[in-house]
Amino acid sequence: MSQMNRISLTVLFLIFVLIVVLRYITLLPNELSWDVFGYYLYLPSTFIHHDPMLKDISWIEAANAKYNISASLYQVELGPKNTTVYFFLIGMAILYAPWFFMAHIVAGVMGYPQDGFSIPYQHMIALGCLLYTLTGLWYWRKILLRFFSDQTTALIMIIVVLGTNYLHFVTIKNLETAHFIFALNAILIWNTLRWHEIQKQKYMLAIGLIIALTTLVKPSEVLAIIIPVLWGIYDKESYKAKLKLVLTYKNQVLIAIGAAFLLMLPQIVYWKISTGQFIYDSYKNPGVGLDLLRPHIINILFSFRKGWLLYTPVMVFALAGFVFLHKKKREYFPVLAVNFIVSFYIIASWTEWWYGAGYSVRPMVATYAVLSIPLGFTLNRIGSLKIPFRAAFVLLIFLLLALNLFQMWQMNNYILDPYRTTKAYYFAVFGKTHVSDADRKLMRINRSMDGIDIFPGDSGFTKKPILYYDFKTKIKGYEKNYDYDINAKNEIMRLDSNLNFSPGIRMHFNDLTSKGYAWVRASVDILIPEGYNEELPCLTITIDRKNGVYGYRTACIDPKNVTYNGWVTVKLDYLTPELRSGKDYVQSYIWHRGKKPIYIDNYKIDLFEPR
């Protein structure tokens, strides 16, 4: 190691020590929860329960009840062959695997349950994966030293680690995908750089395997292929030279493609067996998905809820660096700019653009291996300025790093909320270490994680009647299902084997309200005849769009409390979910799940808009 590179090496060592300490002191007993559980599920199902095809998920339900894994088991879904299918791909399970096997042995030796979720699994996997963190940091530093001095490399590392959300996702959230993809991108860039210098098979093989593994971690990251494909191309002549190079070493390229295919083969075989399809899109959630024609660019960048440049403003200098990169190293500008722009656009096009609980925008962490290069060119440019300007910049960087670390602390201590922060609330708690009840009233609506919505009361809302069926007037198309209640002396509607779903509403959300959310209150009187022994009916409210329903809620008659030959009122309060589009439909109906007749009356729906 040369004398001049010791500064960045020392910084690397100190950064890793900081990460290890923070990761250790923030360990939780349920590290393998929520999305992480979905990534991890392949391992216990295959090696503990010997059921890789998930034919029996009772153990998953038992584990969820015992270890409080998540509010719902969204990590599995029903596939096209009516089989249970993993929601996430196998990539993260591959990365967790060495630590899983070690934890399994340790659990047995120490007398812990060898169930995949006891403390040895939770903590050993979280700490073991820090090896990937170190590997990513090591290759990242090697890349930066190819472009910059030892001092500049050290400064870049300090700025990115302490000035962005990287530190959050490499410590408290280190089992999520973000920092793994950062590490894989760093390894990919290094091997791409080396292959273009020395065309050795090992570098091209690494390129193929890393792209395959990154895709298995997160399918949209297949776009990492942009890096080796566009590397060194910046004009017509460089394109011709690149094409000649690839053709000259086409055998190396073909071997890399073959190796990538072999790595992805287990996933493909699993899909074929489980779904009948070689390529299967398991991300089929009508409420969440890619809307490429409606990217949330402004929200991603500046929203007080999660805005990337609001919470990690130091990265403005990385974006500005593309200008200096184009001037100083034109041959690298197209590949880095295209990779970032495409990655950012995909990130911004995800409908749940705030990306769950976490500090700032989670997937932006994966772009930092690329963005750190233009950031370095900004630092070089500022380093060429006069001393007063450099001093001002150093002070500004220090303040931005302090702001980032403090806001991260606020997030981890539930002062800043990852879901509910508004502009008013952000400024109300700016710089605070405690929050008042008055401050919290400035936050967004509190949405439950368990699907149970509790209406806070009429105060603060404007009531708007939407529907009322007393069935005194016949509804067109339903005339055959009208009966007469002798006791009540009025018309009622019969639901039977010919009519399983009652008339109701199906209206665009934007036609119901101009607000960002609303409460829907529905109620209906139901009569169950004596001797009825089938499934009891449910009052249903949901959001509907062309590719399915989401935000599904029901209120059903409890079999233990059913009253036969007497009217029972069923009520349901419904908080509209985060909508993909204002054109999505709010719909409500009574679902008759049996075949024998039941009767409904006084079906009423009201909307409550926030004032």
N, C-alpha and C positions, 0 to 999 in steps of 0.2 A: 504494500500500500504506500503510495507516494505521500511525502510530507504534506503536500498541498491539499490532499483529500481528507485529512483527518478531521477537519471541522464538521463536514457533513456526516462522517461516520460517527462522531461523538453525538451529534444531534439525532441521528438515527437511533443510537443506543438509548439516549435519554427519552426519546419519544416512545420507544417500545417499553421501557420501564414504566413510564407514566400510564400507558395503555394497560399493561398487566396489572398494575396496582388498582387502577380504576375498575377494571373488569372484576378483580377479586373482591373488592369491597362492595360491589353492586350486585353480586350473585343473588339470585332468587331461587326459591324451591320449585318454581314452575317455569324454568327457562324454556322448556319444550312445550310451548302453548301457542294458541292462535295459529298464525300462518306457519310458524316454525314446526308445529305439530304436523301440519300437512306435508311439509318437506321431509320430515323425519319418519313419517308413517311407514314407508317401505321397509325400514330396518326391523322394528319389532314385529310387524306382520309376517315378514319372511323368516327371520331367524329365531324368534321366540315363539310365535304362534303357528309357524309353518303353514301360513295361509297367504301367500303373496297375491292371490287373486281376490282376496277379501270376500270369500264366500260366506263368512260369518263375522259380522261386525259387533257382536254382543260385547266382546272384550274392549272394543273402542268406547262403547257407551259406558262400560264399567270404569275404564280408566278416566274418562271425562268426569264421571261422578266423584271418583276418589281424589283426583289431582286438580280438579277445577281447570281443565285445559282451555275451554272456550265456551261462550254462551250457546253456540249451536255447532253442530258437526258439519260445517260447510266444507271441510277438508276432503270429504268424499261426496260423490254424487251418483245418481242413477244413470248408467250408460245406455246406449241404444239396444243392447241385448238384455235389458233389465238386470244387468249385473252392477255391483257396486264398483265404482271407478275412482282412482286417486284423482284429486283435483289438480295437484301440482305434478310437475315432472320429476324425474329421478335424480337430477343433478346434485341438489344439496344433500340428498341421502348418501351419494357417493363420497362427498366431502366429509360428511359426519362419520362415515363408516369406521375408520380406524379407531376413533375415540369411543364409538359405540361398543366395539368388541372389547376394548380395554376396560370400559366401564362395566361390561357384563361380567368379566372375570373378577374385577374388584368387588362388585356387589355380592358375588357368591362368597368370596373370601371373608368379607367384612360382615356378612349376615344380613345384608339388605335384600329386599325383594328383587329377584331378577326378572322384573316385569317391564323394563325399558323406561321407567319413569321415576324410580326412586332416586335419592340424592346423588349417588355415584354417576348415574347417567346424566342428570341435569347439569352437574358442575363439571364433570370431566369433559363432556362435549364442548361446553362453553369455553373452558380454559384451553382445551386441546386445539380448538380452532384458531387460537392466537398464533399458532405456527403459520397458518396461511396469511395472517396479518403481517408477520415478520417477513415472509417470503415476498409478499406484494411490496412492502416498504423497501426491501433490499433491491428488487428489480427496478422499482420506481427511481430510487437514487441513482442506479447505474445509468438509466436513461437520461436523467437530468444532467449528469456529469458529461454526457456526450455533447450537450448543448451549451452548458454554462460552467462557470468557475465553481470551485469548491464552496466559496462563500455564498454565491448566489443560489446554489443548490440547497445549502443549509437554510437559507432564508425562505426559499419556496416551500420547503418541507414544514418549517415552523408556521408559515402563513396558512397553508392548506390544513394542517392538522389542528391548529389552535383557532383558526379564523373561520372554519366552516363546520358543517354538521358531520364531517368525517369522524371526529372524535366521539360523537354521540353514537354513531352506528357501528363503531369498532369496539365500543365498551358495552354500554347497557343493551344495545341492540345487535350484538356481534353475531348472533345466529341467524339474522335476516340476510337477505341476498346482497345488499348494497355494497358492503366492503369486500365481499368475495369477488364480485364482478370488477371492482376497482383493482384488486390483486391480479385477477385473470387478465384484465386489459393491460396492466403493466407488463406482465410476462409476455403477452402477445406482442406488444410494441417492441420489447427488447428483442425477441426472436425474429420479428420482421426486420428490424434494423440490422441485425447480425446476418440474416440470410442475404440481404441485399449487399452486404459487404463481402461475405464469404459464403458461397452457395453450398453449404454442407447440409446433408440430409437431416441431421438432428434438429436443425433450426426449422426446416420446413415441416418436419414431423410434429414438432411442438406447436407450430401454427395451426395445423389441422386439428390436433387433439384439443387445444385450448378453445378454438372456435366451437367445436362440438360440445365440450363440457359447459362452456358459457351458455350455449343454446339450451342445454338440458337444465341449467340453473334457472334461466328466464328466457322463454322462446324469442321475445323481441330482440334479445341481445345477439341474435344471429347476424345483426347488422354490423357486428364487430368485423365481419369479413371485409368491410370497406377498408380497414387499415392495411392488410397485406395487398389487397387488389389495387388500391390507388397510391400506395407508397412510392414516392419518387416521380410520380406523373404530374407534370405542371404545364406541358406544352406538347405540340405535335411530335417533336423529336424525342422527348422523354417517353412519350407513349410508345413510339416505335421501338425504342431501346428496351422498354419494359416488356413488350410483347416478345421481342427476340430472346430476352433473358428467360422468360417463362417457357418458351418453346424449346430452348436449349436444355433446360432442366425439367422438362415435362414429366420425366419418370419420377423425379422427386415429388412433384405436385400430385401425381396420380397416387403415389404411395401415401401421401398425407391425406388425400381424400378418402382412400381406402381405410386408413386408420381411424379417421373421423367417423366413417360409417360403422365400423366395428364397435366404437365406443357408444354410438347411438342405437346399436342393434337391440340391446335388451329392452329399451323403451319401445321400439317399433314392434318387437315380438309381443311384448305385453299388450300393446294397443290392439294388435291383430287378434290375439286370443280373447281379450276381454270385450272388445267392441266390434270385431269383424272388420276393422279399418286399419290400414298400415299407418296412416297419419290421422290422429284424432285430436280435435280441439276440445280440451277439457275445460277451458275457460268460458263455459256457457252460463253466464249469469246475466239475465236480462237487465238487471239493475246496474251493472258495471261492465264496461268494455271500451274498446277503441272507437272513438268517433272522429275519424280523420278529417272530416269536413268542418268540424267545430272544435278546434284546439283551444285550450284554456290558457293562452299565452300570458295575458295580463295577470290572471290569478296566480299562475305559476311564479311569475317574476315578482309581483308587488302586493299580493293579497296580505292583509294583516292576519289572516288565518294561518298561512303557511309560506308566504312569498319568499322565494329563494334569495333574491337580492335585498329583501327587507331584513331577513334574519342572518344572512351571511353576506353582507354588503361588500366585503373585501374582494369577492369574485368579480366585481365590476372591472378590476384591473386585469383579470384574466381575459375578459371579453375584449377590453381595449387592446390587449396584447396581440390580437389577430392582425391589427394594422401594422404593428412593428414586425411581426412574424413575416408578413408578406414582403416587407421591404428588405429584411435581413436574410431570411431563409425561404425564398420563394418556392423552392422545391418541396417544402413540407406544408405549405399553406393549404393546397387543395385537399389533401387527405385529412388533415386535422380539422379544417373548417367543415368539410362535408360530413365527416363522422360526427362532429358535435351538433351541427344543425339538424341532421336526420335524427340523431338520438334525442335531442331536445324536443323536436316536433312530436315524436312518438310519446315521450313522457307527458307533454302538454295535451295530447289527444286522449289520454285516459280519463274517463268520465269522473272517476273518484280522484281528481287531480291532487288532493291533499295527502293521499297515500297513507291513510290510517294514522295511528298514534306514533308520533315521532317528531323530532326537531327538524324544522324546515322541510324541504322536499326530498324525500328519501332517495329516489333513483338518481338524483343529480350527483350523488357521491360517486357513482360509477363513471361519471365523465371526467373526474378530476385528474386521472392519469393523463388524459389528453389536454385538459385546460391548463395544467401546470406548466406546459411548454410555452404557450403565449403569455402566461403570467410571468415567466422568467424574462421574456423579452421586454415586458413593461418595466420590470425591475432594472434591467440593463439600461433602458432609456432614461429612467429617473436617476440612475447612478451617474449619468453623464451630465446632469444639471448642476447648477451652482449650489454651493453648500447650503444657503438658506432654504432653497426648494427641497433639497434632499432631507434636511432636518424636519421640515414641515411634513414631508411624506412619511418619515419614520414615526413622527408623532401621530399622524393620522392612522397608520397601520396599527400602532399600539392601541389606540382608542377603539379601532374596529375589532381587533382581537379581544379586547376586554369586553366590548359589547356582546360579541358572540358568546364568549364563555359565560357571561352573566345571564344572558337570555337562555342559554342552555341549562344553566342552574335553575332558572325560573321554571322552565319546562319540566325538569326532573322533580321539582318540588311543587308542582301543580299550581303555580302562579300563572304562568302562561299555559293555556289549554290547547292541545293539538287539534281539537275539533271545533271549539266554540269561541275562539278569540275574534273579536271585532275591532274595528278602528278605535271606537270609543273605549273599549276595554283595554286595548293595547296601551293607549296613552294614559289611561287611569292607573295602570300598574307599572308604567315605565319606571325603572329604577327601584321598584319596591321589593321588599323581602317578605311582606305580609299583605294579605288581601282582605278587604272588608266585604260585608254582605252587600253594601251599596255598589261596590265595584262589580261584584258577580252578577248583579242585575243587568249589566251592560253586555253580557255574553250572549252568544247565539242560543237558540232553543236547545235544551238538554234532551238528547235522544238516547233511549235506553239501548243497552247491548243485548238484552234478553228477550226483546220482542214484546214486552209488556208496556203499553202506553197508559199513563195515568193523567187524565185531563186535569189541569191545574185549577179549573173553575172559570166561570163566565167573566170574571173581572179581567179587563185587559183585552177582551175579544169582542168582536161584533158578530152577532148571530145572523145567519142568512138561511132561510128555509130553502131546501133543494128539492125535496120530494115528499109527498104524503099520499099513500094509497089507503083509503078506507073501503075501496072496492064497491062503493055505491054506484060508481060509474064504471061500466065495463071497459077494459083495456082491449084495443083492437088486437086480434090474434089469440086472445086468451079466453074468449067467450065460453068455450066448452068446459073450462075449469072453474066456473063460478058455482057456488052453492049458497044455500040460505041457512043462516043460523037462527033457529026458531027462538032460542032463549034470548039472544041479543036483538033479534028482529032486524038483521041487516045482512047484506051480502058479504061473503067471505070467499077466499080463493083456496082451491084444492090443489095440492102438489101430490103427484102420484108417479107411477112408472112411465107415464107419457110426458110428464113435466117435472124434471128434476131441478130446474133452476127457475126461480121466480122472475117476474119483471123487476127491473131496478133501474140503476143509472149507469151510464157509460159516457162520461163527458171529459173533454180535454181539460187538464188542470188549469190551463190559462183561461178557459171559459168559466171556471168556477171562481178563480181569484187571481188578482195581480200580485199578491204577496208571495214571498219566498216559500212559505209553508202555511198549512192550515190544519185545524182539527176537524175531523168528520165524526159526527155522532149519529149512530143509526140504532133504531129499535124496532121490534116487531112482536106482535102477539102471536103465539103458536099454540095450537090445540092438537094434542096427541090422543087419538081414540083408544079406548080400552082394548087390551089385547095386542097392542102394537109391540112387536118384539125385534124390530130391526134397528139399524143405526139411526141415531137421532139427528135432526137437522141442525144446520149451522147458519148463522148470520155472517156474511163474508164481505170484506172490503179489501181491495187490492189495487195495484197500479198495473196497467196493461199497455204493452207496446207490441209491435209487429213480431218481435222474436221471443215473446213470452211475457210472463207476469213477474212482478217483484213486489216487495213490501206487503206480502200476503198475511192477513190477519183474519181470524175467525173467533166467534163466540158461539159455542155449542151448548145445547141442553145437557146438563149433567145427568147421566143415567141414574145416579143415586137420588136425585132430587126431582125426578120427573113426576108430574101430576097428570094422570090420565083423565080424559073427558073434562079438563079444566084449562082455561087459558093461562099461559105462562108468558111473561114478557122477557125477551132476550135483548140485551143492550151491548153495544160495542163502541168504544171510543178509539179513534184511529188518528194517529199523527202521521201526516204524509211524509214519506221518506225523502232523502236527497234524490231529486229527480234527474234522470238523464236528459229529459227534454220537457218543456212546458206543454208540448203537444201529446205527451203520454196521457193515457186515459185513467181517470179515477172511476172505478166501477164497484158496485155493490149489488148483492143479490142474496136470496136465501137458497141454500143448497140442501135439497132433499136427498139424503144418501140412501134411502130405502126405496121400496117399491109400493108398499101399502100406503093408502092415502093419509095425509096429514093436512092441517088447515092453517092458514095465516090470515091476519087482519092487522090493520093500523100500522102499516109499514111506513116508517118515517125516517128521513135523513135531513140533518141540519149541518151547515158549515159554520165554523167559528174562525174568523180571520183575526190575526193580531192587529190591534189598533196602531 
